[in-house]
Amino acid sequence: TIAHLYGYRVPFIIFAGIALVTGLWVLLQLPDPRGLEPASTDHQSDGTQVSVRMRDVLLQSGVLLACLMTLLAAYTRSGSRDYALVVLSDERGMVEAEIGTALSLVFLANVAVLYVAGLMVDRYGPKAMMVPSWPIVAAGLSIFAVSDSYTGLLVAAALYGIGAGMGNAAPAVQIANAVGPGQRGLALGIFRTFSDLGQIVGPIVMGVMAATVG
């Protein structure tokens, strides 16, 4: 809506202000996590040792699968939600405010289920949330692809947001439970690397597909 009323530059200015406030809050208020958990006894930093530690982490039960799941989730998020949703909406003649409403609905649905999803992960484990989240995401994306109405677009956005919210934190919990305290920093760093890789590859592959096959 802001972009529709005031131009495309204004949302970036607002985001910059939010980022600045958030950065200041983290700097001044967020506790330093160092020392809150036992540090790894292995302080060697040569490349060979790091590669061995990374291999050991990835071989822990469920870690590699969780990393691949977050790669796929990030690929889907950047390639389908952030790219395809905007392109589809533009092709269907929707104005900026309508596209923004659909994207906002994704995030609102995501936030709405996070607390309940967290409780379910605590009670039943991360797998209980990861398994059902993907069919719901698939249903939302399928409706994105076939629906020509704005109502269908909003339904798809809500389904996608719910599914993504259900499985959002579960892979990280899986990793945190699978590795020892001294390995969690490295394991979560690898986890985030897989996620960032998905965000890089997703728009490239989806853009090529859209340009070649529609």
BELGIWO-V624767 format. One record per pair of residues at least 24 apart in sequence whose C-alpha atoms are under 6 Angstrom apart, sorted by the first residue. I is the first residue (numbers start at 1). J is the second residue. Records with the same first field share a line. If there is no record, write none. Layout:
# BELGIWO-V624767
I: J, J
This chain:
# BELGIWO-V624767
1: 97
4: 96, 97
38: 182
39: 182
40: 182
63: 175
66: 171
67: 191, 194
70: 195
71: 194, 195, 198
74: 195, 198, 199
75: 198, 199, 202
78: 199, 202
79: 202, 203, 206
102: 154, 157
105: 158
106: 157, 158, 161
109: 158, 161, 162
110: 161, 162, 165
113: 165
114: 165
117: 166
126: 170
129: 166, 167
130: 167
133: 163, 166, 167
136: 163
137: 163
